[in-house]
């Protein structure tokens, strides 16, 4: 794996446009709902955390692997 593209959908009761990203993610009810990813430009896979799904171990490892280039959409 050389490249990992990711996009997440989140929820928070804090309005991000009024309070900013840090307060949004620090809210006690902040959660990641969906995690979409593509490995090396391949098919997009979606993990639905609200349905009890979890990330595959190779994706978890890739997130902290300095040799894997990451692309995140709409990320600060």
N, CA, C and O atoms as CSV, one atom per row, in Angstrom:
chain,resi,resn,atom,element,x,y,z
A,1,UNK,N,N,0.850,-1.184,0.000
A,1,UNK,CA,C,0.000,0.000,0.000
A,1,UNK,C,C,0.890,1.239,0.000
A,1,UNK,O,O,1.746,1.420,0.866
A,2,UNK,N,N,0.656,2.085,-1.005
A,2,UNK,CA,C,1.440,3.307,-1.101
A,2,UNK,C,C,0.614,4.546,-0.769
A,2,UNK,O,O,1.141,5.516,-0.225
A,3,UNK,N,N,-0.687,4.517,-1.097
A,3,UNK,CA,C,-1.556,5.671,-0.850
A,3,UNK,C,C,-2.863,5.227,-0.210
A,3,UNK,O,O,-3.429,4.189,-0.551
A,4,UNK,N,N,-3.321,6.050,0.729
A,4,UNK,CA,C,-4.598,5.817,1.396
A,4,UNK,C,C,-5.392,7.115,1.341
A,4,UNK,O,O,-4.975,8.133,1.894
A,5,UNK,N,N,-6.534,7.070,0.670
A,5,UNK,CA,C,-7.436,8.231,0.622
A,5,UNK,C,C,-8.577,7.968,1.581
A,5,UNK,O,O,-9.155,6.882,1.591
A,6,UNK,N,N,-8.905,8.979,2.397
A,6,UNK,CA,C,-9.974,8.785,3.378
A,6,UNK,C,C,-10.922,9.981,3.385
A,6,UNK,O,O,-10.554,11.104,3.039
A,7,UNK,N,N,-12.144,9.696,3.789
A,7,UNK,CA,C,-13.157,10.726,4.018
A,7,UNK,C,C,-14.024,10.224,5.160
A,7,UNK,O,O,-14.397,9.052,5.185
A,8,UNK,N,N,-14.346,11.094,6.099
A,8,UNK,CA,C,-15.177,10.680,7.225
A,8,UNK,C,C,-16.423,11.552,7.318
A,8,UNK,O,O,-16.419,12.716,6.916
A,9,UNK,N,N,-17.469,10.975,7.847
A,9,UNK,CA,C,-18.685,11.705,8.179
A,9,UNK,C,C,-18.820,11.660,9.691
A,9,UNK,O,O,-18.698,10.598,10.302
A,10,UNK,N,N,-19.072,12.811,10.291
A,10,UNK,CA,C,-19.101,12.908,11.752
A,10,UNK,C,C,-20.397,13.535,12.237
A,10,UNK,O,O,-21.190,14.067,11.461
A,11,UNK,N,N,-20.585,13.453,13.558
A,11,UNK,CA,C,-21.716,14.116,14.222
A,11,UNK,C,C,-21.210,14.803,15.482
A,11,UNK,O,O,-20.340,14.291,16.186
A,12,UNK,N,N,-21.775,15.970,15.746
A,12,UNK,CA,C,-21.557,16.679,17.001
A,12,UNK,C,C,-22.726,17.637,17.189
A,12,UNK,O,O,-23.240,18.185,16.214
A,13,UNK,N,N,-23.142,17.840,18.408
A,13,UNK,CA,C,-24.226,18.796,18.677
A,13,UNK,C,C,-23.737,20.238,18.575
A,13,UNK,O,O,-24.542,21.169,18.568
A,14,UNK,N,N,-22.422,20.421,18.497
A,14,UNK,CA,C,-21.831,21.755,18.362
A,14,UNK,C,C,-21.847,22.162,16.889
A,14,UNK,O,O,-21.482,21.368,16.021
A,15,UNK,N,N,-22.260,23.371,16.611
A,15,UNK,CA,C,-22.260,23.895,15.244
A,15,UNK,C,C,-20.831,24.293,14.871
A,15,UNK,O,O,-20.285,25.258,15.405
A,16,UNK,N,N,-20.239,23.544,13.954
A,16,UNK,CA,C,-18.837,23.781,13.579
A,16,UNK,C,C,-18.637,25.151,12.946
A,16,UNK,O,O,-17.567,25.744,13.082
A,17,UNK,N,N,-19.653,25.659,12.258
A,17,UNK,CA,C,-19.505,26.967,11.603
A,17,UNK,C,C,-19.487,28.110,12.607
A,17,UNK,O,O,-18.948,29.178,12.317
A,18,UNK,N,N,-20.066,27.900,13.776
A,18,UNK,CA,C,-20.095,28.945,14.808
A,18,UNK,C,C,-18.978,28.784,15.835
A,18,UNK,O,O,-18.460,29.772,16.355
A,19,UNK,N,N,-18.612,27.541,16.122
A,19,UNK,CA,C,-17.674,27.292,17.218
A,19,UNK,C,C,-16.286,26.859,16.780
A,19,UNK,O,O,-15.340,26.948,17.563
A,20,UNK,N,N,-16.145,26.396,15.556
A,20,UNK,CA,C,-14.855,25.932,15.072
A,20,UNK,C,C,-14.656,24.444,15.289
A,20,UNK,O,O,-15.402,23.790,16.017
A,21,UNK,N,N,-13.614,23.929,14.626
A,21,UNK,CA,C,-13.354,22.501,14.627
A,21,UNK,C,C,-13.014,21.949,16.009
A,21,UNK,O,O,-13.484,20.872,16.375
A,22,UNK,N,N,-12.201,22.675,16.782
A,22,UNK,CA,C,-11.750,22.126,18.060
A,22,UNK,C,C,-12.918,21.918,19.031
A,22,UNK,O,O,-12.998,20.872,19.675
A,23,UNK,N,N,-13.808,22.881,19.144
A,23,UNK,CA,C,-14.959,22.700,20.033
A,23,UNK,C,C,-15.895,21.623,19.488
A,23,UNK,O,O,-16.494,20.869,20.255
A,24,UNK,N,N,-16.018,21.554,18.163
A,24,UNK,CA,C,-16.853,20.539,17.521
A,24,UNK,C,C,-16.408,19.126,17.922
A,24,UNK,O,O,-17.232,18.307,18.331
A,25,UNK,N,N,-15.109,18.845,17.805
A,25,UNK,CA,C,-14.618,17.493,18.106
A,25,UNK,C,C,-14.480,17.229,19.601
A,25,UNK,O,O,-14.444,16.072,20.020
A,26,UNK,N,N,-14.401,18.288,20.415
A,26,UNK,CA,C,-14.292,18.094,21.852
A,26,UNK,C,C,-15.638,17.906,22.535
A,26,UNK,O,O,-15.691,17.645,23.737
A,27,UNK,N,N,-16.714,18.035,21.790
A,27,UNK,CA,C,-18.049,17.819,22.351
A,27,UNK,C,C,-18.169,16.382,22.857
A,27,UNK,O,O,-17.634,15.456,22.247
A,28,UNK,N,N,-18.865,16.204,23.960
A,28,UNK,CA,C,-19.005,14.858,24.537
A,28,UNK,C,C,-19.762,13.902,23.625
A,28,UNK,O,O,-19.637,12.686,23.770
A,29,UNK,N,N,-20.547,14.429,22.685
A,29,UNK,CA,C,-21.299,13.550,21.789
A,29,UNK,C,C,-20.689,13.447,20.382
A,29,UNK,O,O,-21.319,12.906,19.474
A,30,UNK,N,N,-19.466,13.964,20.203
A,30,UNK,CA,C,-18.799,13.840,18.906
A,30,UNK,C,C,-18.588,12.372,18.578
A,30,UNK,O,O,-18.182,11.588,19.436
A,31,UNK,N,N,-18.863,12.004,17.341
A,31,UNK,CA,C,-18.583,10.637,16.911
A,31,UNK,C,C,-18.332,10.599,15.409
A,31,UNK,O,O,-18.837,11.424,14.648
A,32,UNK,N,N,-17.545,9.624,15.016
A,32,UNK,CA,C,-17.332,9.353,13.601
A,32,UNK,C,C,-18.396,8.339,13.193
A,32,UNK,O,O,-18.484,7.256,13.771
A,33,UNK,N,N,-19.195,8.692,12.203
A,33,UNK,CA,C,-20.289,7.831,11.758
A,33,UNK,C,C,-19.849,6.882,10.641
A,33,UNK,O,O,-20.080,5.675,10.705
A,34,UNK,N,N,-19.219,7.448,9.629
A,34,UNK,CA,C,-18.792,6.679,8.466
A,34,UNK,C,C,-17.331,6.972,8.162
A,34,UNK,O,O,-16.869,8.098,8.346
A,35,UNK,N,N,-16.618,5.986,7.708
A,35,UNK,CA,C,-15.219,6.116,7.323
A,35,UNK,C,C,-15.071,5.485,5.950
A,35,UNK,O,O,-15.141,4.264,5.812
A,36,UNK,N,N,-14.865,6.321,4.927
A,36,UNK,CA,C,-14.676,5.818,3.567
A,36,UNK,C,C,-13.192,5.855,3.243
A,36,UNK,O,O,-12.482,6.780,3.639
A,37,UNK,N,N,-12.726,4.840,2.520
A,37,UNK,CA,C,-11.318,4.807,2.164
A,37,UNK,C,C,-11.102,4.109,0.823
A,37,UNK,O,O,-11.913,3.300,0.372
A,38,UNK,N,N,-9.982,4.456,0.214
A,38,UNK,CA,C,-9.552,3.833,-1.026
A,38,UNK,C,C,-8.058,3.587,-0.913
A,38,UNK,O,O,-7.307,4.468,-0.494
A,39,UNK,N,N,-7.636,2.410,-1.282
A,39,UNK,CA,C,-6.223,2.042,-1.230
A,39,UNK,C,C,-5.656,2.081,-2.649
A,39,UNK,O,O,-6.148,1.392,-3.542
A,40,UNK,N,N,-4.626,2.885,-2.843
A,40,UNK,CA,C,-3.925,2.978,-4.129
A,40,UNK,C,C,-4.871,3.232,-5.302
A,40,UNK,O,O,-4.677,2.682,-6.386
A,41,UNK,N,N,-5.892,4.063,-5.089
A,41,UNK,CA,C,-6.815,4.418,-6.156
A,41,UNK,C,C,-7.840,3.352,-6.494
A,41,UNK,O,O,-8.531,3.450,-7.507
A,42,UNK,N,N,-7.938,2.351,-5.662
A,42,UNK,CA,C,-8.883,1.259,-5.907
A,42,UNK,C,C,-10.305,1.629,-5.518
A,42,UNK,O,O,-10.616,2.796,-5.279
A,43,UNK,N,N,-11.143,0.638,-5.459
A,43,UNK,CA,C,-12.554,0.831,-5.117
A,43,UNK,C,C,-12.698,1.448,-3.731
A,43,UNK,O,O,-11.907,1.177,-2.828
A,44,UNK,N,N,-13.712,2.273,-3.583
A,44,UNK,CA,C,-13.989,2.908,-2.293
A,44,UNK,C,C,-14.751,1.929,-1.404
A,44,UNK,O,O,-15.739,1.326,-1.823
A,45,UNK,N,N,-14.281,1.786,-0.191
A,45,UNK,CA,C,-14.943,0.968,0.826
A,45,UNK,C,C,-15.473,1.908,1.891
A,45,UNK,O,O,-14.843,2.923,2.187
A,46,UNK,N,N,-16.626,1.588,2.473
A,46,UNK,CA,C,-17.219,2.416,3.519
A,46,UNK,C,C,-17.446,1.555,4.755
A,46,UNK,O,O,-18.057,0.488,4.686
A,47,UNK,N,N,-16.943,2.040,5.885
A,47,UNK,CA,C,-17.153,1.379,7.176
A,47,UNK,C,C,-18.194,2.195,7.926
A,47,UNK,O,O,-18.018,3.396,8.127
A,48,UNK,N,N,-19.273,1.550,8.338
A,48,UNK,CA,C,-20.374,2.211,9.042
A,48,UNK,C,C,-20.264,1.902,10.536
A,48,UNK,O,O,-20.687,0.843,10.999
A,49,UNK,N,N,-19.691,2.847,11.277
A,49,UNK,CA,C,-19.528,2.639,12.717
A,49,UNK,C,C,-20.864,2.583,13.442
A,49,UNK,O,O,-20.963,1.960,14.499
A,50,UNK,N,N,-21.900,3.226,12.892
A,50,UNK,CA,C,-23.216,3.199,13.540
A,50,UNK,C,C,-23.840,1.807,13.474
A,50,UNK,O,O,-24.748,1.495,14.245
A,51,UNK,N,N,-23.356,0.975,12.558
A,51,UNK,CA,C,-23.854,-0.396,12.420
A,51,UNK,C,C,-22.924,-1.397,13.114
A,51,UNK,O,O,-23.084,-2.609,12.964
A,52,UNK,N,N,-21.950,-0.879,13.874
A,52,UNK,CA,C,-21.048,-1.755,14.615
A,52,UNK,C,C,-19.861,-2.264,13.821
A,52,UNK,O,O,-19.124,-3.126,14.299
A,53,UNK,N,N,-19.661,-1.748,12.619
A,53,UNK,CA,C,-18.517,-2.182,11.826
A,53,UNK,C,C,-17.235,-1.561,12.372
A,53,UNK,O,O,-17.277,-0.582,13.117
A,54,UNK,N,N,-16.112,-2.130,12.000
A,54,UNK,CA,C,-14.824,-1.586,12.445
A,54,UNK,C,C,-13.848,-1.574,11.271
A,54,UNK,O,O,-14.027,-2.288,10.284
A,55,UNK,N,N,-12.815,-0.748,11.404
A,55,UNK,CA,C,-11.818,-0.649,10.350
A,55,UNK,C,C,-10.996,-1.935,10.264
A,55,UNK,O,O,-10.662,-2.532,11.287
A,56,UNK,N,N,-10.674,-2.356,9.052
A,56,UNK,CA,C,-9.770,-3.500,8.910
A,56,UNK,C,C,-8.404,-3.162,9.512
A,56,UNK,O,O,-7.986,-2.004,9.498
A,57,UNK,N,N,-7.727,-4.151,10.027
A,57,UNK,CA,C,-6.446,-3.929,10.709
A,57,UNK,C,C,-5.408,-3.301,9.786
A,57,UNK,O,O,-4.589,-2.504,10.242
A,58,UNK,N,N,-5.425,-3.642,8.499
A,58,UNK,CA,C,-4.434,-3.062,7.591
A,58,UNK,C,C,-4.670,-1.567,7.371
A,58,UNK,O,O,-3.723,-0.830,7.098
A,59,UNK,N,N,-5.912,-1.111,7.485
A,59,UNK,CA,C,-6.200,0.321,7.371
A,59,UNK,C,C,-5.763,1.041,8.636
A,59,UNK,O,O,-5.190,2.128,8.562
A,60,UNK,N,N,-6.022,0.455,9.785
A,60,UNK,CA,C,-5.544,1.034,11.048
A,60,UNK,C,C,-4.028,1.179,11.031
A,60,UNK,O,O,-3.497,2.214,11.434
A,61,UNK,N,N,-3.342,0.165,10.576
A,61,UNK,CA,C,-1.878,0.213,10.509
A,61,UNK,C,C,-1.403,1.276,9.532
A,61,UNK,O,O,-0.437,1.988,9.807
A,62,UNK,N,N,-2.072,1.385,8.398
A,62,UNK,CA,C,-1.673,2.353,7.368
A,62,UNK,C,C,-1.808,3.792,7.865
A,62,UNK,O,O,-1.044,4.665,7.453
A,63,UNK,N,N,-2.777,4.042,8.748
A,63,UNK,CA,C,-2.985,5.395,9.262
A,63,UNK,C,C,-1.774,5.924,10.026
A,63,UNK,O,O,-1.545,7.133,10.057
A,64,UNK,N,N,-1.014,5.051,10.629
A,64,UNK,CA,C,0.162,5.475,11.400
A,64,UNK,C,C,1.475,5.108,10.727
A,64,UNK,O,O,2.546,5.361,11.278
A,65,UNK,N,N,1.402,4.518,9.547
A,65,UNK,CA,C,2.602,4.117,8.817
A,65,UNK,C,C,3.156,5.315,8.047
A,65,UNK,O,O,2.490,5.820,7.143
A,66,UNK,N,N,4.359,5.780,8.384
A,66,UNK,CA,C,4.911,6.962,7.712
A,66,UNK,C,C,5.243,6.736,6.239
A,66,UNK,O,O,5.452,7.702,5.506
A,67,UNK,N,N,5.296,5.485,5.792
A,67,UNK,CA,C,5.601,5.221,4.388
A,67,UNK,C,C,4.358,5.262,3.500
A,67,UNK,O,O,4.476,5.246,2.275
A,68,UNK,N,N,3.179,5.313,4.097
A,68,UNK,CA,C,1.930,5.382,3.333
A,68,UNK,C,C,1.509,6.845,3.234
A,68,UNK,O,O,1.351,7.527,4.246
A,69,UNK,N,N,1.332,7.313,2.010
A,69,UNK,CA,C,0.885,8.700,1.798
A,69,UNK,C,C,-0.626,8.755,1.996
A,69,UNK,O,O,-1.373,7.972,1.409
A,70,UNK,N,N,-1.065,9.704,2.843
A,70,UNK,CA,C,-2.492,9.838,3.148
A,70,UNK,C,C,-3.073,11.066,2.479
A,70,UNK,O,O,-2.425,12.109,2.393
A,71,UNK,N,N,-4.311,10.931,2.004
A,71,UNK,CA,C,-5.086,12.037,1.441
A,71,UNK,C,C,-6.410,12.051,2.192
A,71,UNK,O,O,-7.117,11.043,2.215
A,72,UNK,N,N,-6.749,13.161,2.797
A,72,UNK,CA,C,-8.019,13.268,3.527
A,72,UNK,C,C,-8.798,14.439,2.953
A,72,UNK,O,O,-8.240,15.515,2.738
A,73,UNK,N,N,-10.062,14.239,2.710
A,73,UNK,CA,C,-10.902,15.251,2.087
A,73,UNK,C,C,-11.535,16.151,3.141
A,73,UNK,O,O,-12.047,15.677,4.155
A,74,UNK,N,N,-11.490,17.455,2.885
A,74,UNK,CA,C,-12.033,18.475,3.787
A,74,UNK,C,C,-11.424,18.385,5.185
A,74,UNK,O,O,-12.098,18.637,6.184
A,75,UNK,N,N,-10.160,18.027,5.244
A,75,UNK,CA,C,-9.477,17.928,6.534
A,75,UNK,C,C,-8.673,19.196,6.799
A,75,UNK,O,O,-8.039,19.764,5.910
A,76,UNK,N,N,-8.729,19.604,8.036
A,76,UNK,CA,C,-7.959,20.801,8.427
A,76,UNK,C,C,-6.496,20.450,8.555
A,76,UNK,O,O,-5.680,21.313,8.875
